[in-house]
Amino acid sequence: MANCVSFEAVSRADARVLILGTLPGAESLKRQQYYAKKENSFWRIMGELIGASPELPYEDRLSRLKLHGVALWDVCASAERVGSLDSSIRSPIANDFCSFFKTHKRVELMCFNGQPAEKLFRRNAPAGLPAMRQIVLPSTSPAHARMRFDEKLSRWSEALKEFVD
């Protein structure tokens, strides 16, 4: 088992949406980028919704997220894991959500990038966080291949339609 450490949150204080994954996978850790694996559909979806397409340089994609009020982070600050599968995550330690929400008071919607992120959040996040809408979206991971891209895009688009323009 290897110790994996999450990245810093991508956000501005005026963010209205927080998208949470579980923990960066092997390719993301290697490249030090959220959703770096080419087969992951996160950046394709963000490209369709806010113009943060995978063809743009990584820093430009992050800027587009922030410009559109979208914050990006992971549930886990660190955990033990071999490989990239969420089912291999052991001994997770949650990110500091209390501090995050103290400085991001406008967040109205928390989106989980797949059920594993939501389950990890429920088990590991502290009590007393602000109440807000929460939605589990289809995982953008290539491991969630049973759902076509068009269906994932439709579900993500519906969830974020009032927040991104």
C-alpha positions as CSV (number, residue, x, y, z in Angstrom):
1,M,0.0,0.0,0.0
2,A,1.2,3.5,-0.9
3,N,0.3,6.6,1.0
4,C,-1.6,9.0,-1.4
5,V,-2.0,12.7,-0.7
6,S,-4.7,14.9,-2.2
7,F,-4.0,18.2,-4.0
8,E,-5.0,21.6,-2.7
9,A,-8.6,22.7,-3.4
10,V,-9.1,24.6,-6.7
11,S,-11.3,27.4,-5.7
12,R,-12.1,31.1,-5.2
13,A,-13.9,32.4,-2.1
14,D,-17.0,33.2,-4.3
15,A,-17.4,29.5,-5.4
16,R,-21.1,28.3,-5.5
17,V,-20.4,24.7,-6.4
18,L,-18.0,22.2,-4.8
19,I,-17.2,19.1,-6.8
20,L,-15.6,16.3,-4.7
21,G,-13.7,13.3,-5.9
22,T,-12.2,10.6,-3.7
23,L,-8.4,10.9,-4.0
24,P,-6.1,11.4,-7.0
25,G,-5.4,8.3,-9.1
26,A,-1.9,7.1,-10.1
27,E,-1.8,9.2,-13.3
28,S,-3.1,12.3,-11.5
29,L,-0.4,11.9,-8.8
30,K,2.3,11.4,-11.4
31,R,1.3,14.5,-13.4
32,Q,0.1,16.5,-10.3
33,Q,-3.2,17.3,-12.0
34,Y,-6.8,16.6,-11.1
35,Y,-8.3,14.0,-13.5
36,A,-5.2,13.5,-15.5
37,K,-6.0,10.1,-16.9
38,K,-7.0,10.6,-20.6
39,E,-9.9,8.2,-20.4
40,N,-11.5,10.1,-17.5
41,S,-14.4,12.1,-18.8
42,F,-14.3,15.0,-16.2
43,W,-12.5,17.5,-18.5
44,R,-14.6,16.5,-21.5
45,I,-17.7,17.2,-19.4
46,M,-16.3,20.5,-18.1
47,G,-15.4,21.4,-21.7
48,E,-19.0,21.0,-22.7
49,L,-20.4,22.9,-19.7
50,I,-17.9,25.7,-19.2
51,G,-15.3,25.5,-21.9
52,A,-12.6,23.8,-19.7
53,S,-11.8,21.2,-22.3
54,P,-8.9,18.8,-22.1
55,E,-7.3,20.5,-25.1
56,L,-6.6,23.6,-22.9
57,P,-3.5,23.8,-20.8
58,Y,-4.2,22.5,-17.2
59,E,-3.9,26.0,-15.6
60,D,-6.4,27.4,-18.1
61,R,-8.9,24.6,-17.2
62,L,-8.5,25.4,-13.5
63,S,-9.1,29.1,-14.2
64,R,-12.3,28.3,-16.1
65,L,-13.6,26.3,-13.2
66,K,-12.9,29.2,-10.8
67,L,-14.4,31.8,-13.2
68,H,-17.6,29.8,-13.3
69,G,-17.9,29.5,-9.5
70,V,-16.8,25.8,-9.4
71,A,-14.5,24.5,-6.7
72,L,-12.8,21.2,-7.1
73,W,-11.3,19.0,-4.3
74,D,-11.2,15.5,-2.9
75,V,-12.9,14.0,0.1
76,C,-9.6,12.5,1.3
77,A,-6.6,14.6,2.3
78,S,-4.7,11.3,2.4
79,A,-5.2,7.5,2.4
80,E,-3.5,4.3,1.8
81,R,-4.1,2.8,-1.7
82,V,-2.5,0.5,-4.2
83,G,-3.4,1.6,-7.8
84,S,-6.2,4.0,-8.6
85,L,-9.4,2.1,-7.7
86,D,-11.6,3.8,-5.1
87,S,-12.4,0.4,-3.7
88,S,-8.7,0.1,-2.7
89,I,-8.7,3.2,-0.4
90,R,-7.8,2.4,3.2
91,S,-7.4,4.5,6.3
92,P,-8.8,7.7,4.7
93,I,-8.2,11.1,6.4
94,A,-10.7,13.7,5.3
95,N,-9.8,17.1,4.0
96,D,-10.4,20.1,6.3
97,F,-14.0,20.9,5.3
98,C,-14.6,23.1,8.3
99,S,-11.9,25.5,7.2
100,F,-13.0,25.3,3.6
101,F,-16.6,26.3,4.3
102,K,-15.5,29.1,6.6
103,T,-13.8,30.7,3.7
104,H,-16.3,29.6,1.0
105,K,-19.6,30.8,2.4
106,R,-21.4,31.0,-1.0
107,V,-21.2,27.2,-1.8
108,E,-24.8,26.1,-2.3
109,L,-24.3,22.7,-4.0
110,M,-21.9,19.9,-3.3
111,C,-21.5,17.4,-6.1
112,F,-19.9,14.0,-5.6
113,N,-18.1,12.6,-8.6
114,G,-19.5,9.1,-8.1
115,Q,-20.9,7.1,-5.2
116,P,-17.5,6.3,-3.6
117,A,-16.8,10.0,-3.0
118,E,-20.2,10.4,-1.3
119,K,-19.7,7.3,0.9
120,L,-16.3,8.5,1.9
121,F,-17.6,11.9,2.7
122,R,-20.5,10.5,4.9
123,R,-18.1,8.3,6.8
124,N,-15.2,10.8,7.3
125,A,-16.4,14.4,7.1
126,P,-16.9,16.2,10.4
127,A,-20.3,17.0,11.9
128,G,-21.5,20.6,11.9
129,L,-20.9,21.5,8.2
130,P,-23.2,24.0,6.6
131,A,-26.5,22.6,5.2
132,M,-26.6,22.6,1.4
133,R,-27.9,20.6,-1.5
134,Q,-25.9,17.5,-2.2
135,I,-26.0,15.3,-5.3
136,V,-24.2,12.2,-6.4
137,L,-23.3,12.4,-10.1
138,P,-22.1,9.6,-12.3
139,S,-18.4,9.0,-11.9
140,T,-16.3,10.3,-14.7
141,S,-13.8,7.5,-14.1
142,P,-13.1,5.1,-16.9
143,A,-13.9,2.4,-14.3
144,H,-17.5,3.5,-14.6
145,A,-17.8,2.5,-18.2
146,R,-21.3,1.1,-18.1
147,M,-22.7,4.6,-18.6
148,R,-22.2,6.3,-21.9
149,F,-20.5,9.7,-22.1
150,D,-23.7,11.3,-23.4
151,E,-25.7,10.1,-20.3
152,K,-23.0,11.3,-17.9
153,L,-22.9,14.7,-19.6
154,S,-26.7,15.0,-19.4
155,R,-26.7,14.2,-15.7
156,W,-23.9,16.6,-14.9
157,S,-25.4,19.3,-17.1
158,E,-28.8,19.0,-15.3
159,A,-27.2,19.2,-11.9
160,L,-25.1,22.2,-12.7
161,K,-27.4,24.1,-15.0
162,E,-28.4,26.9,-12.6
163,F,-24.8,27.4,-11.4
164,V,-22.8,27.5,-14.6
165,D,-23.5,29.7,-17.6
